């Protein structure tokens, strides 16, 4: 479903804008099955890795239709920016999640209910199909992710942390912010007391009655967390002048040629690969390969432009001197830098510098600033 190249990402983007964008807001909540995805863009695996970026997608959509006709699509594109900003201002949510996950792994490693869930052997046909689809295609429709998480938490009564891990292990578009905060939201601890309960009628309606006999717990109370998180005081400032140093690129910025720093002169670009041995959450073989192919695609495009570049393992950063790094965001790559006490001069995207200041509250507050964010760059 997802070919690992910028050329294929652009092709998919152009095709969606031209043929399916107009109907997006009307049809986006329907999951017609893995072979019928024309009602949604399926761009998230590319956006997550920076193969294409949000502003590129929004710009092309606005060349086709007005902001008012595009508003729902633009909001969905910027959800990931919002989740990232929210987590940047509360990074302990991620570190606490990893601690909780580590404890739960031991508790549930032999739990039959958990093993049935990750093997797609539950009593729920729809859930089992989604497990297989996730492993096969490394992707699920966004609405289906909500149903999946709700069934996992409230019907199968499994910890949300293990479900979030299962997604991160398999999703091509998994990132620490969207995934962790999305699962917290379904559970009812992201917005305290407000959870998402999947219902039989909703699944039937939005899957065009593909599934029958869906017995769910539709009356479960939200999960409760005693933890609260205060806003961290963080600055996302870039240096006045970007000197001629080396540059590190992580897996979220794999199209240097469309970054805000494409015109800056760097001595050499190092594309950083983060293998499973350095990760808290071990990725599936298919996901590791997908990331590896995207890295190779970026390397080839840089070489085609006669830019000196090299792919290195994250453990080799210690051997490099005098460098900047495109900011990897809260997650596994930043964890590695912090745990190895590597002091890095980060370069932040203009979009994040603007948008993240509006992520201190809920998405509905952030939504009010979307016209300002879009007009700043268009």
QUITAZI-V238500 format. One record per helix or strand. SS is the DSSP state (hx for helix, st for strand). FROM is the first residue (numbers start at 1). TO is the last residue. If there is no record, write none. Layout:
ss: {SS,SS}
from: {FROM,FROM}
to: {TO,TO}
This chain:
ss: {hx,hx,hx,hx,hx,hx,hx,hx,hx,hx,hx,hx,st,hx,st,hx,hx,st,hx,st,hx,st,hx,hx,hx}
from: {6,21,44,54,67,92,112,125,142,160,176,200,246,256,269,276,285,309,314,323,332,345,350,363,370}
to: {19,27,48,64,88,108,118,137,155,170,187,206,249,258,273,278,304,313,319,326,339,347,358,367,377}
